[in-house]
Every structure is written in C-alpha cells, then in structure tokens.
Amino acid sequence: MSTVTSSFLPKDSDLNLRQRKRNFSVPKEELIKSHNSEFHELKRPERVYLSWGFCKDVLIPSLFTILSIYLRFQKIDLHRKVIWDEAHFGRFGSYYIKHQFYHDLHPPLGKMLVGFGEWLSGFDGSFPFNSGEYYPDKVNFKFMRQFCASFGVLCVPVAYFTAQTMGLSMPVVLLLTLMFTLEHSYIILSKFILLDSILLFFTATSFLCMVKLYSLRRRQFSRRWFLWLLLTGISLGCVCSVKWVGLFVTLLVGVYTIIELFEHYYDRSLGRIKYYSHWIVRIALLIIVPFAIYVICFKIHFSLLYKSGPGDESANSLLQANLEGTKITKSPRDVEIGSVITIRSQGLTPVLLHSHGHKYPSGSQAMQVTGYGFMDANNNWTVQAADSKYDSLSNGGHLKVSDGMQIKLFHNATNSTLSCEGLPSHVFLHGYEVYGSNTTAANSENESWIVEMVDYLPSSDPKYPLEDPSVLHPIASRFRLRHAKLGCYLASSGLLYPDWGFHQGEIVCKQPWATRDKSSWWNVEDHRNVNLTIDEKYKPPKPNFFTNFIIINFAMAVSNSALLPDPEKFDSLTSKAWQWPILHIGMRMGAWENTYNRYFLMGSPYNTWLSTASLLVFILFGISTIIRWQRQSVAFRKDNAWEITIKGLLPFLGWFFNYFPFVMMERVTYVHHYAPALYFAVFVFGFIVDHFLSSSKSYIKYPIYMALYGGCIYTYLLFAPIAQGMTGDNSEYKHLEWLNSWNIS
C-alpha cells in the first residue's frame, strides 16, 4: 500500500502534531477518518449537553413556573369578600400605610411585605378589612392577592432546583415539582392576603440554600460557598421574621451544620486553625446574620409605625408617649399627695396596675388586683399619705411624692386600698397575694408602701430644665414600691390568672432577685391633679430600641401562649395535629351558603397520603439499614452516608421539626399549620421513589413514573374546585367527600 507524506494535520491533535514533528508518514484515508471521528467525538456531545442543560436549567422550570402562575392567579378575584385571615393580615398591612402602631403575635416582615403590596396597589389604608365585608371598587384587592400569590408561585422553581441539586433523578425531580405545583393547599393559601405563602417561600429558600451548601462541600471557603452560606443566613433571618415557626427550619440547618463540623473534627488533614475557622464563619453567617435581619425588621417596623394606633397599650409608656397623637395626655410634672395616677410595670409584661370588684376565690377573698393591658377607669389610683396627719392634702395643699415617702394607693372605682398581708400568691410560687381592702378595720401597715426611686430619664429637649430626680415624675421616673411591713416589692409576675381572674396579669409582692429586676419597677403613665398646672412644653425621653424590641417580643410570646382552645366551645375551624398527615379533616374558609364562592382548605389527598406513607417507609428503611450495617452485610462509604442524609434524613427531620411541635402545643391549631411540614414530607417521598426505582429496569420504572404523574394530575383535576372556588349547589360536590369527616358539601 502506497503512502504519502503530508504536511496537513488536524490543528487540535497533539498526537498528530508530534507525528508531524517526527516526520511520520500516515495514510491519507486514516488521516481523514481520524480527523472526522475526532470532530464528531468532540463536537456532538457538546451540542447535546448544551441543549439538555438549557432544558433542565431554564425551559423545564420556566414551564412549571408558568403553570404555577396560572393555577394560583386563576380566578383570584372570584371571591370579592374579605375571607378568613385576610381580616387580620390585610388590616395589619394597612397600618404600615397609615403608620399606626399595632400589636400582633407574629414578627413584622411578612406583614410589612403585605403592606408593601397594598401600597403598590395604590391602597390608602382606609378600608378596615372587616371579615365578610365586600371589597369596594376603589380597593385593588386583586393586585394585593396576586402580590402574595407571587411568593407561592416562586416556591415551585425553588423546589425544582432543590430536588435537582440534591441529586435526585430527573423523573423524580419532575414528579416532585409537579406535586408542589398541583398541591391544593398551597394553591388556596396563595390566593389570599395571608402570610403562609411568604412563610413557605422563605422555608423553601432556606432548604435550597442548605442543599446548595451540601453540593459545595468539597469547595468550602470558595467565593461561591461563602455566597451560599450568606444567602442561607439571610433566608433564615427572613423566615424567622415572618413567623416564629421559621425556627424549625433554622433548627434543620443547624443539624446539617453540626454534622458538617463533626465530620471536619475527625478530618486529620484539617488543621486546628482551619477547623476553628469553620466555626467562626458559620457563627457569623448562620447565627449573627439571621439575628441581625430579625432585629432590622423590627427597626423598620418601629420606624414605620410612628403614630398612635390600636396596639399602643401593648407597649411601654415611653414608646407610647413618643407616638404622634399619643393617648397619654399632657400632665403636671410633679406627682403629689392627692394626685390620680395610673402606673405601668417596667417588666417584660408592661401592664397597668388594675383592680375590679371581683374577688379572689381563696386567700384573702378580697378584691382582685391585676395587671391589665388596656386603658380603663379601673386603672386609676389616688395617691394618699400613709400618715393620717396628711389626709387634708387630698383636698388641697402640696406635698410632693419623693424617695423614701410612705404612701397608700386608693382605688377609686372599688373604694379600696392596695394591700398585702403575706398570704401566698395564687399562680407565682414565690410571692404574696396583693388585694384591694375596703374594710374599715384594715391594718394600716398592710396598706403602706415606701417609694424607692431607682432611675430618672431627662427630657429629650435639651433646653427643658432638669427635674429633681428624687421627686416622682410622670413617664420619666422609675420607682419601686416596698411594702412597709413585709419588705417585699410590688411586682408583675409575668403570669396570668386563670378563668376566675379573666386571664389578666398576676400582681404580687415579692423579693426581687436583683435591684434591677424590672418586674418590680414602675412608672407613672397618666397623672391628673386639679390643683396643679399641666406642663405643655415637656417632651418625653426617646425610647430605647432594644428595650422595645425585647418587650414586644415577650408580648408576642404571651399572645401566642394565650391562644388556648376553649373546652366549652366547639370551633369548626380548629383541628388537631394528628389529623393533618392522614388528611382526616379540612377547613371551610368563609361562609358556606350556595350563593358564595367557597374554598375548602385541605391538602391534596395524593400528595398528603403518599408523603405520609413514605415517612413510615423511610423509618423502616432507616432501621433496616442500621441493622444491615451492624451485621456488616452492607458497607457504607462517606459519600453513601451523605447521599442518604441529604436526600432522606434531613427532609425527614425537616418534616419532624415542623410537625411535632404542634403535637405538643396547647394553643389552637389549624390545617394550614401543616404546610411547611408537608413540603419536607414530599421530599421524603421523592427519596423513597428514587431509591427503589433508580436501579430498576426501564420497562419497569418508566411506567411507574407515568402512573405517578397521571395520579397527581388526575387528583388535582378532580379536587380542583376546592382550590379554584366552588360555585352552585353544595350537593354537586358530594362525590369529593372520600372521608365522612370531609364536610365539603
């Protein structure tokens, strides 16, 4: 066979380049064949790879997002009335537009976002969002709902990329995304002005960020890793700033972080300095950053709500006094014998000292003295001198109340005097009962209290003359009342009386654990004295942000704990946690007459039942895996353990952390509380499907996938009316009541 020596060689071939340098002879036919095969080997896979990359990274999630938009925006204005919790969160959003201070049991971020959506819609805050009331034409409630629905829409692509990053097979990624897109409860909760879609969005982003950190675990301390660690901290801060249940996904990220640090601890190739650097970075970005975001949300909250509003009474006197249009009136600056005052606790529960005609069921059986959070005539007390020689000052004359003075507090409405005689308190275990005594034979020693001045805050106006700090002044003075006989101090215990005390705050006389125990500190809030001149020029001190931050958060905790079910009343809206995973019950949202568009809040039977079953299967899988590992019938490499952890164990813990606390809670619970837990349960289902089908033959697994897709779509279409709005006669939906406990029709 003849050969030719050619100077033409493929430019990209190192081998042929070396051959040229050595002046080797290559057959022309082989050269052409080698060149063509090399071209096809290099170019064709690249072309296919780029095309598939575009589909899975852009096209597929975009199609799911479009479908999600359609389902969540469809007929979003069909119900033209204020429905369910729109009466709360729509109104709370309007307070930001009107800048009126309010109190709620949830952190402010979600409600500020609702308010932002209302502001974008052109809303002026005038509509009160009364439950069941029609939206007037001037209120663009459709845009408000669409704004909230946008967060629900975004949960779908976030779930898609989470499943993809976890390393699940593409058929399972598509299945999970389809389940989230067609989940009835998520669609319903996205259609209205609620916090749930916002909460679910930040829960989903927190989980996505955690999974991204897992995918970058071999590139720690790279720029990309730092970025996702920062995004994780930001997302955790946001989810906790919407609702406190965001702490549950924060706990999940904490578990993942501990597992990582535990692995690094036993990595002998990692120096101690590098190991401690892992701790420092995670503390900074996963603890400090979320807390900073939480604090910043409250800073913005206080900055926006600078006018007097419906929540004034939940705040301390200093914050109230600085609100525009405050209910705290201008008053004389020196409290004297004969003055009528209200006093507010400086403790974590800033209640007003209150009394009424109802009596204690035991102990002194005298009139109750309580802590009350609202302005009321029963909060008024007249300052009297303990020494009878000063009684005439109650009708005229001037004697300033000052440090060390013995006084009595006379309750005008019940004609009684604040007293204590050493009887045990009713709720707090280490205090004495405080009561109102109106018997003529009362021991004056039981009624005498010694004023102890502990702090004074000067006016915010530098030109205002400095007051005598030893004299009792409204707003500015902080004082204690020590019982003249027992030596204990009047205090708010922070606990609530039971039903007989109308769940008002308990007031006791106790020995404080320290001088700066602010539960025994008080300040005068309102002050009236006809013999004194009102000082119109006085400007109160500026409130301390962190003091307000702590008090408001404690008030939120108290409000949460007060949401207890009434055993004597049946509430058709509430449900128990055990009912959620088995879909034992749903919830009617709003009126149920045939003339209304009706929504039934319930999870998709397909998603809920399959995900619940997968939780049980995962437990059995975990037990079986541990037993096999102990018997050394299966060997685990580190990568295998990480794969099971990120795909199965952490989603299972995410479900557990978001579900089990509601089992233990005594507060009222509702169906929508299961939404975050369901999100993680569906991921557990995805792991089970992927684990058992990944090694199956194609002719087995792909028909199963198609059946799973079909079941999800069929279930959505069948139950679509409960999410898109039921119209017409209720009997038309009788066929949807698969369980007797579903009161759909």
Stockholm file with secondary structure:
# STOCKHOLM 1.0

chainA/1-745         MSTVTSSFLPKDSDLNLRQRKRNFSVPKEELIKSHNSEFHELKRPERVYLSWGFCKDVLIPSLFTILSIYLRFQKIDLHRKVIWDEAHFGRFGSYYIKHQFYHDLHPPLGKMLVGFGEWLSGFDGSFPFNSGEYYPDKVNFKFMRQFCASFGVLCVPVAYFTAQTMGLSMPVVLLLTLMFTLEHSYIILSKFILLDSILLFFTATSFLCMVKLYSLRRRQFSRRWFLWLLLTGISLGCVCSVKWVGLFVTLLVGVYTIIELFEHYYDRSLGRIKYYSHWIVRIALLIIVPFAIYVICFKIHFSLLYKSGPGDESANSLLQANLEGTKITKSPRDVEIGSVITIRSQGLTPVLLHSHGHKYPSGSQAMQVTGYGFMDANNNWTVQAADSKYDSLSNGGHLKVSDGMQIKLFHNATNSTLSCEGLPSHVFLHGYEVYGSNTTAANSENESWIVEMVDYLPSSDPKYPLEDPSVLHPIASRFRLRHAKLGCYLASSGLLYPDWGFHQGEIVCKQPWATRDKSSWWNVEDHRNVNLTIDEKYKPPKPNFFTNFIIINFAMAVSNSALLPDPEKFDSLTSKAWQWPILHIGMRMGAWENTYNRYFLMGSPYNTWLSTASLLVFILFGISTIIRWQRQSVAFRKDNAWEITIKGLLPFLGWFFNYFPFVMMERVTYVHHYAPALYFAVFVFGFIVDHFLSSSKSYIKYPIYMALYGGCIYTYLLFAPIAQGMTGDNSEYKHLEWLNSWNIS
#=GR chainA/1-745 SS CCCCCCSCCCTTCHHHHHHHHTTCCCCHHHHHHHHHHHHHHHHHHHHHHHHHHHIIIIIHHHHHHHHHHHHHHTTTTSCCBCCTTHHHHHHHHHHHHHTBCCCCSSCSHHHHHHHHHHHHTTCCSCCCCCTTCBCCTTSCHHHHHHHHHHHHHHHHHHHHHHHHHHTCCHHHHHHHHHHHHTCHHHHHHHSSSCSHHHHHHHHHHHHHHHHHHHHTGGGTTSHHHHHHHHHHHHHHHHHHHHCTTHHHHHHHHHHHHHHHHHHHHTCTTSCHHHHHHHHHHHHIIIIIHHHHHHHHHHHHHHHHCCBCCTTGGGSCHHHHHTSBTCSSCCCCSSCBTTCEEEEEECSSSCCEEEEEEEECSSTTCSEEEEEESSCCGGGCEEEEESSGGGGGGGGSCCCBCBTTCEEEEEETTTTEEEECCSCBCSSSTTSEECEEECCTTCCHHHHCEEEEEEEECCCSCTTSCCCCTTBCCTTTEEEEEEETTTCCEEEEEEEECCGGGTTCEEEEEECCSSTTCGGGCEEEEEEECTTSCCCSSCCCCCCCHHHHHHHHHHHHHHHHHTCCCCTTSCCTTCCCGGGTTTTCCCEEESCCSTTSCBEEECCCHHHHHHHHHHHHHHHHHHHHHHHHHHTTSSCCCHHHHHHHIIIIIHHHHHHHHHHHHHHHCCSCCCGGGGHHHHHHHHHHHHHHHHHHHTTSCHHHHHHHHHHHHHHHHHHHHHHHHHHHCBCSCGGGGGGGCCSTTCCCC
#=GC SS_cons         CCCCCCSCCCTTCHHHHHHHHTTCCCCHHHHHHHHHHHHHHHHHHHHHHHHHHHIIIIIHHHHHHHHHHHHHHTTTTSCCBCCTTHHHHHHHHHHHHHTBCCCCSSCSHHHHHHHHHHHHTTCCSCCCCCTTCBCCTTSCHHHHHHHHHHHHHHHHHHHHHHHHHHTCCHHHHHHHHHHHHTCHHHHHHHSSSCSHHHHHHHHHHHHHHHHHHHHTGGGTTSHHHHHHHHHHHHHHHHHHHHCTTHHHHHHHHHHHHHHHHHHHHTCTTSCHHHHHHHHHHHHIIIIIHHHHHHHHHHHHHHHHCCBCCTTGGGSCHHHHHTSBTCSSCCCCSSCBTTCEEEEEECSSSCCEEEEEEEECSSTTCSEEEEEESSCCGGGCEEEEESSGGGGGGGGSCCCBCBTTCEEEEEETTTTEEEECCSCBCSSSTTSEECEEECCTTCCHHHHCEEEEEEEECCCSCTTSCCCCTTBCCTTTEEEEEEETTTCCEEEEEEEECCGGGTTCEEEEEECCSSTTCGGGCEEEEEEECTTSCCCSSCCCCCCCHHHHHHHHHHHHHHHHHTCCCCTTSCCTTCCCGGGTTTTCCCEEESCCSTTSCBEEECCCHHHHHHHHHHHHHHHHHHHHHHHHHHTTSSCCCHHHHHHHIIIIIHHHHHHHHHHHHHHHCCSCCCGGGGHHHHHHHHHHHHHHHHHHHTTSCHHHHHHHHHHHHHHHHHHHHHHHHHHHCBCSCGGGGGGGCCSTTCCCC
//
